[in-house]
């Protein structure tokens, strides 16, 4: 190996207070390759990349760019060295045009006109060279996320980036958009650029990278040639023990419906219809998955069914009652009384009060239950006892009910919410994004619990933007696009087919589109 | 009748000037993401600084310089609290208002012993009216004459500064690199940071621009229209400018029309004093004084379009710890 690596990191260390986010990291990134960095949430991937991009400073260690030792004082310095970054949360100004976003920070001169027209020509050139088409005059807020991401890539290329870092780039994309992104990355590679891909999705690593490095708890645990490794090996390296990537479950044995939704329409505060005439049912003993790219009405659907949001029209049959959702005034507490549990999508915003202790959070929403009260007062003893039982049963760590939930990891927080809802023995459980921001070990556990709930004869409605999760758990899959259910598939639905439905290709067009693939 | 209209318009321009200057000041600050409720305090401080120095030196220009200096100093305090230390911008702004209100009266009394006022300005300590060429000769020409010699000519230089600042602000905001970055930092500071531009430095420059314009506004009150500083002489105009800024949806040209409207209401209120209208009788002055605020509240309630502030306004910028 005589070629000088594009990037070399030696013994990088970074701590945030007591948290040692990066420990003695070594990394060599070959020029003109796609190098993946995989690890669980909190493994230190983003911190490492932020150091490379000058956002943070390493406490110790050396960075070499093209074989030369450098100090990256800030993002400006990183940009000057040809390092570009596409952040997980796009760094774009929503009410600026594509052009303005591209030139921001690289304007040429004090007057804008010159820089803007140069950028316009340059964008045209990049467009042709990399097939990155986007209207330079469109406002960012009017573009779908896939195109917004393209603008981020264009921004980096416009600054003549030779090394492009992408931080969890597919989180917001449909499978088709993700495939397109990978195509773009391959074009970039062919043009001699170096790509660093940060992700926690094993499939992406296998699909697109040449080399993969695995991080675990702040350390770089392994680097492999992608073609010489497997998902199983990488998962084991990430978690530090062997994990089951597939969910073990028997075929469903569904009984009578426990929840039936008919003609549900929901309008949001802007007056836009977000759920459009949706009908479906969930039977006892089955998991119904709702797939879709985030923002296609799934969140509103969940919120409406759980009593948080009002519907415009629609009926809900549950617990032997027929409720007119257009006129009902039932709130979340009333729905809980009808034996409906709800694990909300965003545990920080809706599932937990993070400044409360674990035991307090363990009864949120069920605090009126007589089991937890003594007259006018709460029965703290009974609450703590129940909390301790849940902690044991769900292996919540650290096992301390007095600790604020803010001090628990994402996976354990999610287990707290899940335990709270499942242990109240609901007939139907609504679950949104059960494993968002949760490490692989906890994912395995949570998935098992959900399947167990099903096997005990309860109905589960699962909303997730992770297609793998939907496919692993669901006995039936409904796909939502633009507020409508655009397709229904059985337990063994093809990924490609679901992907097309998620992108809005309707069932009737499917044969045509499928043929073109 | 025509003459009355001209006089009203003339008064409107005069009353609008400090509002407009302060409103543009707020525009620079808030477009960069720093909410500035301390416009009032900065104006007041500037008015005092200008009045005191103009009295001592008998030089209006030195007075103006002093006014601007005081205002910029207060702006930097606000910047230090809200940019460097990421404090609450409302609290810092309110503190500056209190500081200015108390300190100007105290220092005024200590230095000049006239109950907090500064003494009447000597010759040269006050800006005089600028008379345009041929204003006197054209005065008698019908229509054009009064328009030219009353409305356009015969104002203090700061009036022209205020109205020229409108296209200048627009140009800076939408045609220069500084403006692009300023708008960006008020919408998404993280985007600016990752583009390799210092968020803090951008915001400091914005609050300094805000300080300079507030300096003009305050000085106008004490050494252009007025002849010396009077206790609390801004009388809420800084807040009115803030209301105008919201009403104008943070846009320079809108700001000018809004300030003219608010100024007109003020001028009309003064003019309507003691005038008996048919049926309703005399309209109290307070009705006119309240109208700008009522209009702003109506706007905020969503009856006249939507006022969407810069997205990052009021939010201190903190690099996220991944």
Interface residues (C-beta under 8 A of the other chain):
Chain A: X16 X21 X46 X47 X50 X53 X54 X55 X56 X74 X75 X76 X77 X78 X79 X85 X87 X89 X91 X92 X93 X94 X95 X96 X100 X101 X103 X104 X105 X106 X107 X109 X110 X111 X112 X113 X115 X155
Chain B: X174 X175 X176 X177 X178 X179 X180 X181 X183 X184 X187 X188 X190 X191 X192 X193 X194 X195 X196 X197 X311 X319 X321 X322
